[in-house]
């Protein structure tokens, strides 16, 4: 059961593993693409078709009729890899040897949705992927294995997600032989260390200039392309900020400007904006429904200097 790039790479790993062991993938379950979503990622459906695997796309995987259809397959394992629907008890109880989920964080931290975006927003220096047994409550079950992935200061959600995708495939290849042999670890999560975050909406990209320049930077890189983007408002217009850098404020200018004030247009670089701590240099931006502009063009917007973002 999978979707997105991690679902795709995990299915590819299982195809290769099952071929080597003589095992069978009894079913591939995914969901139909949302026509309103930017589909920039690989298709689990297309990979299943390419390998002549039986494919299901239920609107509700917990529907009793679908659960009954899956029960007839008598599965040994169920793997959920970035499948977006929550799975309930009747489905989770079907596999003889367990239902497992591949989650994009180092559990028990960052349970829930959008973990890649959240770890960047919070300025984490490390994340990873976790394979764990599933319970009805999200991301709570015993851990089988984890793989750690460092977060670079230059990472965006896209670059970090690419490395997590590679790590997910490597982890599944490492653990599957142990699972089928009954030799895989099963370690309870420390519930006292757990944290949970919900899904994000495009509106959550609104920049709060009352935060520090580093916090603004972390939001921008967490939701830049191909995600909906961070934005600010100027006289009711929405300005998307796709790339920028935190800058230290000089001792003479520290605290001299209210957060959100555009304090300079740096030739060849972009617009400099005051924050609660430090300055933020806008290096790529776009008025809503207009073209994107790089820093050298933004630096010509001198008429904005002295103005303030809402």
C-alpha positions as CSV (number, residue, x, y, z in Angstrom):
1,X,0.0,0.0,0.0
2,X,1.8,3.1,-1.1
3,X,2.0,6.5,-2.8
4,X,4.5,9.2,-3.8
5,X,8.2,8.6,-4.3
6,X,8.7,6.6,-1.1
7,X,5.8,4.3,-2.1
8,X,7.4,3.9,-5.5
9,X,10.9,3.1,-4.3
10,X,9.6,0.7,-1.7
11,X,7.5,-1.1,-4.2
12,X,10.5,-1.4,-6.5
13,X,12.6,-2.8,-3.6
14,X,9.8,-5.4,-2.9
15,X,9.6,-6.4,-6.5
16,X,13.3,-7.2,-6.5
17,X,13.3,-8.8,-3.1
18,X,10.3,-11.0,-3.9
19,X,11.9,-12.1,-7.2
20,X,15.0,-13.1,-5.3
21,X,13.2,-15.0,-2.6
22,X,10.5,-16.5,-4.8
23,X,7.8,-14.6,-2.9
24,X,4.7,-13.0,-4.4
25,X,3.3,-9.5,-4.2
26,X,-0.4,-10.4,-3.9
27,X,-1.7,-6.9,-4.4
28,X,-0.6,-3.2,-4.8
29,X,-3.0,-0.7,-3.3
30,X,-2.7,3.0,-4.0
31,X,-5.0,6.0,-4.4
32,X,-6.1,8.0,-7.4
33,X,-4.2,11.3,-8.0
34,X,-5.9,14.5,-6.9
35,X,-6.5,16.6,-10.0
36,X,-5.9,19.7,-7.8
37,X,-2.5,18.6,-6.6
38,X,0.9,19.3,-8.2
39,X,1.9,15.7,-9.1
40,X,5.7,16.0,-9.2
41,X,6.4,12.6,-7.8
42,X,6.6,9.0,-9.2
43,X,3.5,6.8,-9.7
44,X,3.0,3.6,-7.8
45,X,0.2,2.8,-10.1
46,X,2.4,3.0,-13.2
47,X,5.1,0.8,-11.6
48,X,2.5,-1.8,-10.7
49,X,1.2,-1.8,-14.2
50,X,4.7,-2.1,-15.6
51,X,5.2,-5.3,-13.6
52,X,1.7,-6.8,-14.2
53,X,0.8,-6.6,-10.5
54,X,-2.8,-6.6,-9.4
55,X,-3.7,-3.0,-8.5
56,X,-6.5,-1.7,-6.3
57,X,-7.5,2.0,-5.8
58,X,-10.3,1.9,-3.2
59,X,-11.8,5.2,-2.1
60,X,-11.9,3.8,1.4
61,X,-9.5,0.9,2.2
62,X,-11.4,0.2,5.4
63,X,-14.7,-0.5,3.5
64,X,-15.8,-4.0,4.7
65,X,-16.0,-5.2,1.1
66,X,-12.5,-4.2,0.3
67,X,-11.2,-5.8,3.6
68,X,-13.0,-9.0,2.6
69,X,-11.3,-9.0,-0.8
70,X,-7.9,-8.5,0.9
71,X,-8.7,-11.3,3.4
72,X,-9.1,-13.7,0.5
73,X,-5.5,-13.1,-0.5
74,X,-4.3,-14.4,3.0
75,X,-1.3,-12.0,3.1
76,X,1.8,-12.7,5.2
77,X,2.7,-9.0,5.4
78,X,1.2,-5.6,4.7
79,X,3.5,-2.8,4.0
80,X,2.3,0.8,4.0
81,X,4.7,3.3,2.5
82,X,3.4,6.8,2.3
83,X,-0.1,5.6,1.7
84,X,-2.3,8.5,2.7
85,X,-5.3,6.7,4.2
86,X,-5.5,5.7,7.8
87,X,-5.9,1.9,8.2
88,X,-8.2,0.5,10.8
89,X,-8.1,-2.7,12.9
90,X,-9.8,-5.2,10.6
91,X,-7.4,-4.5,7.8
92,X,-4.3,-4.4,10.1
93,X,-5.2,-7.8,11.5
94,X,-5.2,-9.5,8.2
95,X,-1.5,-10.2,7.6
96,X,-0.3,-13.3,9.3
97,X,3.1,-11.8,10.2
98,X,2.3,-8.2,10.7
99,X,1.3,-4.8,9.1
100,X,4.2,-2.4,8.9
101,X,4.5,1.3,8.0
102,X,7.5,3.2,6.6
103,X,7.4,6.7,8.2
104,X,9.6,9.7,7.2
105,X,11.0,10.6,10.6
106,X,13.0,9.1,13.5
107,X,10.0,7.9,15.6
108,X,8.7,8.5,18.1
109,X,9.5,12.2,17.1
110,X,7.5,13.8,14.3
111,X,4.6,11.4,14.1
112,X,1.8,12.4,11.8
113,X,1.8,14.1,8.5
114,X,4.4,16.2,6.6
115,X,7.3,15.2,8.7
116,X,9.9,16.3,6.1
117,X,8.4,19.8,6.1
118,X,8.1,20.0,9.9
119,X,11.7,19.0,10.7
120,X,12.9,21.8,8.5
121,X,10.5,24.3,10.0
122,X,11.8,23.4,13.4
123,X,15.5,23.7,12.3
124,X,16.4,20.1,13.0
125,X,19.8,18.8,12.1
126,X,18.9,15.2,11.6
127,X,15.9,13.1,10.6
128,X,15.5,9.7,9.0
129,X,13.1,6.9,8.2
130,X,11.5,4.3,10.4
131,X,9.9,1.0,9.7
132,X,7.4,0.0,12.5
133,X,4.5,-2.2,13.2
134,X,1.2,-0.5,12.8
135,X,-1.5,0.2,15.3
136,X,-4.8,2.1,14.8
137,X,-3.2,5.2,16.3
138,X,-0.7,6.7,13.9
139,X,3.0,5.9,14.1
140,X,2.9,4.4,17.5
141,X,3.8,0.7,17.0
142,X,7.0,-1.2,17.8
143,X,10.1,-0.2,15.7
144,X,11.8,-2.7,13.5
145,X,14.6,-0.5,12.1
146,X,15.6,3.1,11.4
147,X,18.0,4.9,9.1
148,X,19.4,8.3,10.0
149,X,19.7,11.1,7.5
150,X,21.6,14.4,8.3
151,X,20.0,17.7,7.4
152,X,22.2,20.3,5.7
153,X,21.7,24.0,6.1
154,X,21.1,24.3,2.4
155,X,18.5,21.5,2.3
156,X,15.0,22.2,1.1
157,X,12.1,19.8,1.5
158,X,12.7,18.5,-2.0
159,X,16.4,17.7,-1.5
160,X,15.8,16.2,1.9
161,X,12.9,14.1,0.7
162,X,15.1,12.8,-2.1
163,X,17.7,11.5,0.4
164,X,14.9,10.0,2.6
165,X,13.5,8.2,-0.4
166,X,16.9,6.5,-1.0
167,X,17.1,5.7,2.7
168,X,13.7,4.1,2.6
169,X,14.6,1.7,-0.2
170,X,17.8,0.8,1.5
171,X,16.1,0.1,4.8
172,X,13.5,-2.1,3.3
173,X,16.1,-4.1,1.4
174,X,18.0,-4.6,4.6
175,X,15.1,-5.6,6.8
176,X,12.9,-7.7,4.5
177,X,15.1,-10.8,4.7
178,X,15.0,-10.6,8.5
179,X,11.2,-10.1,8.6
180,X,10.5,-13.1,6.5
181,X,12.9,-15.2,8.6
182,X,11.3,-14.1,11.8
183,X,14.5,-12.5,13.0
184,X,13.7,-8.8,12.8
185,X,13.9,-6.6,16.0
186,X,10.8,-5.3,17.6
187,X,11.5,-2.4,19.9
188,X,8.7,-0.5,21.8
189,X,8.7,3.2,21.2
190,X,9.4,5.6,24.1
191,X,6.0,7.3,24.3
192,X,7.5,10.0,26.6
193,X,9.6,11.2,23.7
194,X,6.8,11.3,21.2
195,X,5.7,14.4,19.2
196,X,2.9,14.7,16.7
197,X,2.3,17.2,13.9
198,X,-0.7,17.5,11.6
199,X,-1.1,18.2,7.9
200,X,-0.2,21.6,6.4
201,X,-2.3,23.8,4.1
202,X,-1.0,26.4,1.6
203,X,-2.3,29.1,4.1
204,X,0.2,27.9,6.6
205,X,3.0,29.4,4.5
206,X,2.3,32.9,5.7
207,X,5.6,34.4,7.0
208,X,5.6,35.9,10.5
209,X,8.3,38.6,10.5
210,X,8.1,38.8,14.3
211,X,10.2,35.6,14.2
212,X,13.9,35.4,13.7
213,X,15.6,35.5,10.3
214,X,16.6,31.8,10.8
215,X,13.0,30.9,11.5
216,X,11.8,32.7,8.3
217,X,14.6,30.8,6.4
218,X,13.5,27.5,7.8
219,X,9.9,28.1,6.7
220,X,10.9,29.2,3.2
221,X,13.1,26.1,2.6
222,X,10.4,23.8,4.1
223,X,7.7,24.8,1.6
224,X,9.5,26.1,-1.5
225,X,9.1,24.3,-4.9
226,X,7.4,21.9,-5.4
227,X,5.4,22.7,-2.3
228,X,3.0,25.7,-2.2
229,X,5.5,28.2,-1.0
230,X,6.0,30.7,1.9
231,X,4.5,34.2,1.3
232,X,4.1,37.6,2.7
233,X,1.5,40.4,2.1
234,X,2.1,43.9,0.8
235,X,-0.9,46.2,0.5
236,X,-3.1,43.1,0.2
237,X,-1.0,41.5,-2.6
238,X,0.6,38.1,-2.0
239,X,4.3,37.8,-2.6
240,X,5.7,34.3,-2.7
241,X,9.3,34.0,-1.5
242,X,11.0,30.9,-3.0
243,X,14.6,31.4,-2.0
244,X,16.3,33.6,0.6
245,X,19.1,33.7,3.2
246,X,19.3,34.8,6.9
247,X,21.6,37.7,7.5
248,X,23.1,39.0,10.7
249,X,22.1,42.6,11.6
250,X,25.0,45.0,12.2
251,X,25.3,46.3,15.7
252,X,24.2,49.8,14.5
253,X,21.0,48.4,12.8
254,X,20.1,45.8,15.4
255,X,16.6,46.6,16.6
256,X,16.5,49.8,14.6
257,X,13.7,48.6,12.2
258,X,10.3,47.0,12.9
259,X,9.9,43.4,11.8
260,X,8.7,43.3,8.2
261,X,10.3,46.6,7.1
262,X,12.1,46.5,3.8
263,X,15.4,48.1,4.7
264,X,17.4,47.8,1.5
265,X,17.7,46.7,-2.1
266,X,21.1,45.1,-2.4
267,X,22.5,45.4,-6.0
268,X,22.7,42.0,-7.7
269,X,21.3,40.2,-4.6
270,X,17.8,41.1,-3.6
271,X,15.6,42.8,-1.0
272,X,16.6,42.9,2.6
273,X,13.9,42.7,5.3
274,X,14.1,43.2,9.0
275,X,13.0,40.4,11.3
276,X,12.7,40.2,15.1
277,X,16.3,38.9,15.1
278,X,18.6,39.6,12.1
279,X,17.7,40.3,8.5
280,X,16.3,38.2,5.7
281,X,17.5,38.5,2.1
282,X,14.9,37.7,-0.5
283,X,16.7,36.1,-3.5
284,X,13.8,34.7,-5.5
285,X,10.2,35.9,-5.3
286,X,6.9,36.1,-7.2
287,X,3.8,38.2,-7.0
288,X,0.8,35.9,-7.1
289,X,0.0,34.9,-10.7
290,X,3.0,36.7,-12.1
291,X,6.5,35.5,-13.2
292,X,9.2,34.7,-10.7
293,X,12.1,37.1,-10.3
294,X,15.7,36.5,-9.2
295,X,17.7,38.7,-6.8
296,X,19.1,41.1,-9.4
297,X,15.6,42.0,-10.5
298,X,14.3,42.2,-7.0
299,X,17.2,44.7,-6.2
300,X,15.6,47.1,-8.7
301,X,12.4,47.3,-6.6
302,X,13.8,50.3,-4.8
303,X,10.4,51.8,-4.5
304,X,9.6,49.2,-1.8
305,X,12.5,50.3,0.5
306,X,11.1,51.8,3.6
307,X,7.7,50.0,3.1
308,X,6.6,47.2,5.4
309,X,5.3,43.7,4.7
310,X,2.0,42.9,6.6
